[in-house]
Structure formats: C-alpha cells, structure tokens
C-alpha cells in the first residue's frame, strides 16, 4: 500500500508521493475545472521524480471540528449525509476510485459559509487510502453531539443498517437519505395540511422547505426563525412568508445578499406576491415555489 508523506496546516495540505506513483492528470483536470466541485482543489508539481500534491483548505474547517462546535438535529444530520452522497455519487459518475479518498474526519472539510462537505481525493496511481464509507459513517455518527431533545430513532436505524452490511455502498446511503427525507416531509405535511399549501423546492440540494404556518420566517439564526437555513450567506432573519385572503406573499427583511423573484431583486420590507412555478433565490440558494390550490 503506497501512501506518501503528508503535512497539514490550516491553509493547506501537502502530500509527497513515493517513487513510482504517477499523477492521473485526467482526475486532476476534472477537479481543477470544477466538474467535481466538492473535492478539495489540488495542484501537482514534480520534484526529483516524485509528485507533490498541494490542497487548499483555507477558509474551511475539518468535519471533526465542525461536529465539535455544532449540535446536530435531524435536519442538519440529513443535510450533511445528503451532501456526502452528492460528492460520492459524482465520483462514481466520473469513475473515480473511492480507494483514493482520505476517509478520516480530519481530512474531510466543511465550508462554514455554505455547510457543503468536501473530500480530499488523491489522484495518484497506485494509491490506497485507509478506511471506507462504512468506517467513515461509524466515525461520523460517533462524533456527532445530538441536541438533547432529539429522538434518535433515525440514527439507530442508520447504525443498524451500516453494521448489517459488510460492504456498505453509496446507493445504500442514498436510499436511507431518501427514506428519511420522505418520512420527515410526510410528517411535516400531515402536521401542516390544514394550514398551508405552499412549499419551496430546492434547486441545488435535497433540502425542501414546507411553509407550515403564517407568518413563517426563514433565516440562519436559531431561535428567531421558523426554519433555519444552514448557509452563512443567508441573513439571520432573511424573509417572512405571509398569507392574506388566500394569496401568498414574501417580505425581504433588509438582507445583506438579497431576495430575488424570477431573477429580479425585491425591495426590502415590501410584500411581493408569490405564484406557483416562480423561481426564488435567498442569497445564493435557489428554490422553485409550489402553490397547491384547494379545489
């Protein structure tokens, strides 16, 4: 097993390959042109017959540190798992080897501005990292500090599923996320069926938002919003949704990065009517508005 020597700081990771290890420039280029944009960017230099890889991690935090400073609830747990699935499915799509992923939580990173997960991939041949998806998930769950009022049935279900499968796959994790998400949304829809017929479909991630009461506030600050978005570009109190005489409206609450309807920024503190099929952008998060009218 060829690993190479690694040095790590807050700004970068340097991996010095061994003799005989050759870089895959196909993989380097796909990472560099952002085809695989959830992998850490990497540059390759040749020195004395060896490949040296440079990874930029400035502005990111390790998944280990992220889990130390954040309490985990159902929504954040699912969001992180779905982000992990997005990365791994794209690796499969472009025939990248999962054996060249560094699976340690100390080499998996989170962008605190977007909460996206980034993996360190080593485009050297031969190269075989330690660990696999199964071990990574076990470490990930063990590192989570769940909120005290959380019911952890969903966590136990994943633990049992991982342990009962010798080779736990990306498709298995994807199926779990879809089941968990569907079950969670059905509960929210049942609870809000008599109150609301409007919901927001995310265009960039599997995170949909059901407007369950009025007024309904969205933002990134816990305790003052009805739905917390884990994206630092969204304002603490970003937008209110209101209902008047069977019509739905959105109000931008003086945000830093704006609220947009069908590509046009709306004025702060002025209600704008929502219609089915509209595109809605909160800072850099894209949604499609769905409004279901009663017959």
Buried (B, 14 or more C-beta within 10 A) or exposed (E): EBBBEBEBEEEBBBBBBBEEBEBBEEBBEBBBEEEBBBBBBBEBEEEEEBBBBEBEBEEBBBBBBBBEEBEBBBBBBBBBBBBBBBBBEBBEEEEBBBBBBBBBBEBBBBBBEBBBBBBBBBBBBEBEBEBBBBBBBBBBBEBBEBEEEBEBEBBEEBBEBBEEEEEBBBEBBBEBBEEBBEEBEEEBBEEBEEEBBBBBBEEEBBBBBBBBEBEBBBBBBEEEBBBBBBBBBBBBBBBBBBBEEEEBBBBBBEBEBBBBBEEEEBEEEEBBEBEEEBBBBBBEBBBBBBBEEEE
